[in-house]
Amino acid sequence: MALLRLLLLLALAAPAWAADTEAETAKFLREVFSQAPLPDALWLTGDLRPAVRSILEHDYPAARLRYWRIGTRTAWVLDEIGKEMPITVGIAVDGGAVERVRVLAYRESRGWEVKDRAFTSQFDGARLTARQTLDRGIDGISGATLSVRALGRLTRLALLLHGRAVANAAQP
């Protein structure tokens, strides 16, 4: 019965989350691009699907992902579960390196410190290694271990997707 109440609460709160997330997404895109380009989509098919699964340790819940690109800069808005609730993160990548990570919506009751720029700046300049790990360590936050891991997985995912999106754009 408690689970049913939680699901009902989540369903009722979803429209409010969506409105807040859309506003934060627009703000994030203005930070990344002087004028946000039209969104594009990357389909999670072929060899990309198992690569995404390898990073996230589960399938991404969508068949395609929306992103924005100008030249070698891309911006991604991705979701991942922290402990129990989704965390929405904006990640900008330029030339294969993280330019900015910003938490757009944090819905967990604890661990909100991952929203602080003092934490997210650790990802600036990070690149993806051949083993699909970050090329640097990220310091954790006591009490926010699962949220820290979620941001790490999303950053790795954005770097992987960036490489594919830029490669696809270069094809005739």
N, C-alpha and C positions, 0 to 999 in steps of 0.2 A: 504494500500500500504506500509506503514511504517513497519507493521508486516511482510509482505512478504520479504522486504529488510533485516530485522533482521534475519529471518529464513534462507535466502540465505547466509548471512554473517556467521551465526553459522555453516551452512553446509560446507562452504569453510574453516572455521577455524578448524573444527573438526580433520582433519588429523594432523595438527600441535600440537593441544592439546594432541592427543593420543600419539604422539612421546615423548613429554615432560613428560607426566604422566607416561609412561612406564619407562623412565630413572629415574624419581623420585621414582617410586615404587621399582625398583632394588636397588637404594641407600638406601631406607628405610629398605628393607629386609636385606641388609648387616649390617645395624645398629642393627637390632633386633636379627639376627642369625649370627653366625660366618660364616656359609655356609647355604644359603637359601635352605630349603627342597623343594621338588616338591610340586606344589599346589594341593590342594584337593578341593572338592566342597560340599557345603551344600545346599540341596534343600529346598526351602521355601514352605513346604507342611504341611498338617495336622494342628495341633494346633500351629505350628510355624508362619504360615501366619497371623492369627489374633493378635498374640503377637507382630509381627513386625509392623502391622498396628496400634496397640495401641501406640507404641513408636513413630513412625514417623507421625502419624495422616494421613497417606495415605499408599497405597500399595507400596512396593519397586518395581521399574520398571524391575526387573529381576526375573526369576523363581528359579535361583540358584546363589549362591555367592561363589566366589573363595576365598580361605584362605590358609594359610601356618601354619603348626603345627610341633613342636618337643616337645614331652612330654606334659607338662601342659601349654606351651607357644604357643599362636596363634597370627597371624598377619592378619589383615583385611584391605582391601583397599575399601572404601565405598564412595559413592557420595550422596550428598543432595543439594537441591537448597537453597541458602542463601536468597537473595531478589529476584533475577531474574536469576542468573546463577548457574551452578553446582560448588560445592566445593568438591574436592577429598581429602580425609583424610586417612592417614595410622594410624591404632590403634593397638598397641601390648598389649596383655593381658597375664598375667601369674598367675596361681593359682586363678583365679577369680577376680584379681585386675588389673586395668590399669597400664601398665608399661610405656607406651609412647604414646603420640598423636602428630602427625606431619601433617601439611597441605601440601599436595603434589602438589595441583594445586588450586590456588585461582583466579577466573575469574571475580569477582565483581569489580566495579569501586571504591568502598569505603569499609572500614572495614578490610583492609589488616592486621591490627594489630593482628587479630586472628592467623596469621602465627607465631607470635613471641613466642619464648619458654617461655618468661615471662608470657604469657597468657596460653599456652597449658600445662605448668607444673602444673596448678591447678588440672588437671585431674589425675595426677600421684597418684596411690594408691587407686583411687576411686573404689567402688564396687557398684553392683546393689542391691537395696533393694527388698523385697518381693513385693512391689508395683511398681516395675520397674522404680524407680527413682534412681538418684545417692545418695550415702550416705553423700554427702557434697554439700554445695552451691558453685556455680561458679560465680565469679565476672564478670559483664558485661563490655562492652566497649562502650562508648558513640559513637553513629553513626554506630555501628555494631551489633545492637540488633538481627537482623535476622540471621546473620552469627554466632553469639554466640549461639543462639538457635539451629542452624543446627549442630554445633559441639557437643553440649550437646546431641542431639538426636542420632547422629552417635555413640557417645561414649556409650550411653545406649544400642544401638543396638549391638555394638561389644561385650559388656559384655553378653548380652542375647545369641548371636550366639556362643560365646566362650563356655558357659555352655553346649549348645547343642552339639557342635563339640567334646568337651572332653568326654561328656557322650556317644556319639555315638562311639568314639574310644575305650572306655572301654568295650563296648558290644562285646561278642565273635562272 
